[in-house]
Structures are given as C-alpha cells and as structure tokens.
Amino acid sequence: MSTDGIEIRGYLPGDEHRILDTFNLVFRETCGPDFVDRTMAQWAWQYLANPVGHRITIAVASDGTVASQYAGVPMLADTPWGTHRFVHCVDSMTHPRWRQGLQRQGLFMQTGGKFGEQCLLTGEAVCYGLPIDNAFRIGQRYLQYTMLCVIDYLIRDRALPPLPMPSGITVQQVHDVPAEVDALYAVVAKDKRCLLRRDRRYLQWRYQQNPAHSEYELWAARRGEQLCGLLVLRPAQGLAPDAATIVDWLVPEHDGDAIDALLAVATRRQHELGRLRLLAVFPQWSSEWRAFTQRGFLLVPSATWLQRRLVHTIHLASMTPEFLQQSWWFTLGDTDLA
C-alpha cells in the first residue's frame, strides 16, 4: 500500500536502523532531556528475540525515512477458547514531518489501520496498549480502541514495617528462571480464566534475556524442594516517585504462606533500598488485589502522577469487552511500563 509517495508495509530485515532513527527522534522530543536513546540490542531483544515473533507495520518515505510506525509484541494467552495470541501495541509513532491533527485521517491512522488488518489475517485475539492522551483520542476515533480500565496502583508505604516471614517457606534470589516454573504456572493458571502464559520460555525472554536484566530481581519461594512462588521485583522504577515495583507475580491464589513469604522479601527489600513506596498492579477484582490490600497496600490512582489507561481492540468474535473486564488477569510485566 502506498500513499503520497509513502509505502505502508510490514517490516523487512534492515528496517530496524531507520525505525530506531525515527523512534529516538520522536521520543527524545516527547520525553525531554531525561530520555535515553534506545539501542539496537534493546530493539532486537523486544522484536527479533521474542519467541512468539513480532508485528511491525511501517510507513516508509521515498528517501527511506520511517515516517510512521505501529508495532506490537505478541504473547501467548491462555483463555477459555484455548491458546490465543495477545499483541501488546508499543512504539507507535509518527515522524514530525508527517504529523497531522485529528481533523483528517493522517498517516498514523493509515499505518494503524494496516496493522489491524494484518492482525486480523494472522489471527490475533486481542491487541492492547497504554496510549498517551493524543494517541488514545485518535485510536478511539479511528482504530476502535475500547477502554478496559484506568490503571490504579497498589502501594505500601515505608512507614509500615516489613511483613514477617512465615515458617515452612524459604525464599532465595535466583539468577535463572527455575526449571519447575512451568508446573507452577499450570497450578496458577487453573485459578484464572484469561492470562498471558508465564512459562519458562517467556519468563527467560522477558527478564533474563532482556538487555535491562540487571534491573530485575527474581525471587523463588520453596516449600521443601517444591517451587511454590516466583516474584519479579524491580528495585528502582519510575511509575511513582521513589518506588520499588513488583513487576510479576506467580503464586497460587490460595497459598497464603507463599504470598506472605514473597511479600516479606519484597517489603524487606523496600526497606533495605530505602524506597518510600512498594508498588504493584493487578485487576481490582482479583484475588491478588484482595491479598495485597489485606497486607497493607492501598489503592492510589495512577493519575496522582500520570494517568495510565489500558485499552484494547478485539479480533476474536467469541471474546467480549465484558469478558476481558471481568476475567483478564494482568500484572505490570504484561506491559512496557515495567
């Protein structure tokens, strides 16, 4: 597809250099002086190394400049209708030379529309993301964005003491995803209707192979020799000022001792690091939300600092917005916010 001398197409090997040029230009302008340019290693990990592949649609000008991009990171999801792919839409952008307002269907919408057509062809069940305000307004008008929820945080203040460690559970920091995590995930998934698959292959890619792997701590809880919980902690993360963040969480809902043990470690690390806040995100209807609030976490709206909206577009006819609102279990690790 081409328009006004611009070709809209899928990614081809070698495009990444021009994609990064435009990405760094756009986000340097958007994020200001604190923005650090994305590296080729980071790009290659997110897209080329992802075991489920990538979805990238770009608009390319005649001189080779990437004028616009709509991209996504596909992940497997376990649902009542079997295994499907969810695509986390990230890195959507338009080069300043090709930006237009909301009064006409500009290049960003054309690129996003082509991306959506490709997702339909490849059978993606759900595309989701956390767009900034302007992208959200455009997406609602032209790309069928539907609001799932406004993200609210669970935050535990440092004024509260660390939680006590229960007996019968040992927790150790690990530098490799435990081999038994697939069996643990199978137990956890029985309590959920819809969630991204947290098997060993995914967790290794998401946290260990990540060029930013040194920013995460993995903590494994065991009852005797049996793995009963896994926590991914990011000691310094900027969604809220001076916060440590629980990025991912894999614990059976009814294993109170494993919950207590991993939160004992998380709250201890919060105090060791001197972080004012310990932050987590779960759906408000979830067992985890209730468990965390029972242990001193309080709801704090993301709008306290910067409102975060989780939106989606559904491509699977049997899946409805109501189902996702009531049944899709997620953590911050399912997004590029962590």
Stockholm file with secondary structure:
# STOCKHOLM 1.0

chainA/1-338         MSTDGIEIRGYLPGDEHRILDTFNLVFRETCGPDFVDRTMAQWAWQYLANPVGHRITIAVASDGTVASQYAGVPMLADTPWGTHRFVHCVDSMTHPRWRQGLQRQGLFMQTGGKFGEQCLLTGEAVCYGLPIDNAFRIGQRYLQYTMLCVIDYLIRDRALPPLPMPSGITVQQVHDVPAEVDALYAVVAKDKRCLLRRDRRYLQWRYQQNPAHSEYELWAARRGEQLCGLLVLRPAQGLAPDAATIVDWLVPEHDGDAIDALLAVATRRQHELGRLRLLAVFPQWSSEWRAFTQRGFLLVPSATWLQRRLVHTIHLASMTPEFLQQSWWFTLGDTDLA
#=GR chainA/1-338 SS CEETTEEEEECCTTTHHHHHHHHHHHHHHHHGGGCCCCCHHHHHHHHTSCTTCCEEEEEECTTSCEEEEEEEEEEEEEETTEEEEEEEEEEEEECGGGCCCTTSCCHHHHHHHHHHHHHHHHTCSEEEECCCHHHHHHHHHHSCCEEEEECEEEEEETTSCCCCCCTTCEEEEESSCCTTHHHHHHHHHTTCSEEECCCHHHHIIIIISSTTGGGCEEEEEEETTEEEEEEEEEEEETTSTTEEEEEEEECCTTCHHHHHHHHHHHHHHHHHHTCSEEEECCCTTSHHHHHHHTTTCEEEEGGGTSCCEEEEEECCTTCCHHHHHHHEECCGGGSTTC
#=GC SS_cons         CEETTEEEEECCTTTHHHHHHHHHHHHHHHHGGGCCCCCHHHHHHHHTSCTTCCEEEEEECTTSCEEEEEEEEEEEEEETTEEEEEEEEEEEEECGGGCCCTTSCCHHHHHHHHHHHHHHHHTCSEEEECCCHHHHHHHHHHSCCEEEEECEEEEEETTSCCCCCCTTCEEEEESSCCTTHHHHHHHHHTTCSEEECCCHHHHIIIIISSTTGGGCEEEEEEETTEEEEEEEEEEEETTSTTEEEEEEEECCTTCHHHHHHHHHHHHHHHHHHTCSEEEECCCTTSHHHHHHHTTTCEEEEGGGTSCCEEEEEECCTTCCHHHHHHHEECCGGGSTTC
//
